[in-house]
Structure formats: structure tokens, C-alpha cells
Amino acid sequence: KKAPSYHDMGDHTESFDILFDPAQITYEDLLAKFWTEHSPTRSGGSTQYMSAIWYRNAKQKKAANASARDLAKKLGKPVKTPIRPITIFTDAEDYHQKWYLRRKAPLVKALGLSDKKMKESTLAARMNGLMSGR
């Protein structure tokens, strides 16, 4: 299906796509942050909510695998986080975008952003992050 809804997805993993400027932050720095945000030595739960690294090319795959090996050595335990190629990425429906921010309806209204603008807004992304406690 070209644009499936959340309920049409079936077996999927909820994730997010990070667009970044390598002049500002490296892929390796993003990986280092990723490892601090979950328990990489525990087996994941369901496919829908598992933590995983999705790579786009051979360079990212190599960096992700190297960072996992380095972390395993540091922890003295195997890293169980899956590292997989991204195949299809489907954007979440609008009501799933900027979820923490959307829970503050008066603030969303004051911003005056359409659903499309909300999804693309750097300001909305930053505000969503603040509201999530990150």
C-alpha cells in the first residue's frame, strides 16, 4: 500500500528518521547518543517497539557495527540491538507527529502551523523535545 495508515501497517517498527548535517554532528556522534538512550544488552520486545539502528548505506552499516562492537567490549556483554538496512520508511500519520507538543492544544493553536508545517518545523521539533523531557 502506497500510504498505509497506522492500522494498515501490520508488522512494523515504530521509528524516526534523523536528517542531520555532518558538518554539525557526525553519524558516529549520533550512534554514541543512541546507545545511551536504551538498554543495548537486553533482548528487544515486540517488533513494533524494538530499539534498532537502520542504516542507509555501507558506510553507515560499517560505523554502526563498529560502534556496537566497541560498546560490547566496554560493557563486557554482547549488544543485542538489531542493525538493519532501511527498506521502506513510512511517515507516521499527522496525529502521531510531534506527539508531546500536540498534547498542548492551546500552544499548537498559537503556533498556527498546518499539519504539514508542524511536521517540517524545526521550532515544533525543539518544542516537542522540550515537552518530552529530553
N, C-alpha and C positions, 0 to 999 in steps of 0.2 A: 504494500500500500504506500502511495507516494507521501501522504501526510497523515500518518496514523494518529489517533487520539491516544491519550494515556491508557484508556481501557482496551484499545485495539492492539497494544504493543505485544502482549503475551510475554515471552521470556526475554527480558531486557535488564539492563543495569542502569540505574539512575546515576548520571554522572554530569560533569560540567566540562566545557571546553574552555581552555585558557588561551587567550590570544595575548601574546607578550612581545615586547620589543627586546631582542637580545642585547641591544646597547644599554638597556636599563637593568635587566635581570637575565641571568643565564638559565638555560634549561636545567643545568646541574643545581643551581640555587633553588629552582622550583622543586626539584626532586628532594633536596635536603629538607625543605619545608614540609613537603608531603609526608615524609617519613615520621615527622614529629606529630602529625595530626591523627594517627590511628595506631593500632597495635599490630605491627607487621609480622610478628611471630605467631599470632593466633590464626587459626583457620577461619576463613570468612563464613558469613552466614549465608543467607539466600543470595541467589544471583542478582536479584533486584537491588539489594542494598550492600553488596560487597564493595570493599575498597580495592581498587585496581589502578594500574598505570596503563594508559592507552597511548601507544606511540604511533607517529605518522610516517617515520622513515627509518632507515638503517642506523643513522647517526643517533637518533633518539633511543632506538632499541638498545644500541650498544651502551649508551650513557645510563639508561635505566637499569640494565642488567649489572653494569659495573657498580652502580650505587647500591643495589640490593646485595651484591657480594660483599662490598665494603661494610655495609651495615650488619650483615650476618657475622662477619669476623668480629666487629666491635661488640656485638651483643652475645656472641658465643652460641647463637641459636640460628636455625635456618629461618630465612624470611619466606613467608608463605603468601605474600601479596602477589596476585597474578600480574604478569606483564604481558600485554597482548596488543596485537595490531588493531588500530581502529578500522572498522569496516564501514559501518553506517552510523552517522550521528544525526539524530532527530531532535530538533529543538523541542523543549517542553512547551506545552500549551501556555498561552498568556497568563492564566491564573497561577501557574507554577513559577513564573519568572519573578525574581525579586520578592520572594515569598515573605520574608520578615518585614520588608518595607510595606508590602501590600496589606499587612495586618493593621496598619495605621492609616485607615481610610482618609481622615482629615488631612494628613500630611501628603498623601498621594494626590488628593484633590488640589491642594495648594500648589503642588509641583506642576499641575496641568499637563502632564505627559500622556500622550496616547499610549496604547499598549505597545505599539512598535517602538516609539521613542523611549518608553520605560525600559524595554529590553536592551536598547542600544546605549542608554545614558550612562556615562561614567559617574556622574553625580549620584544617580539612583543606585549604581553598584556599590559605591562607597557608603551611602546611607544604609543600604541593605546589610553590608558588612558590619557597620556600627551597631545596628539593631540586633544582629545575631550574637553580639558579644565578642566578635573577632577583631 
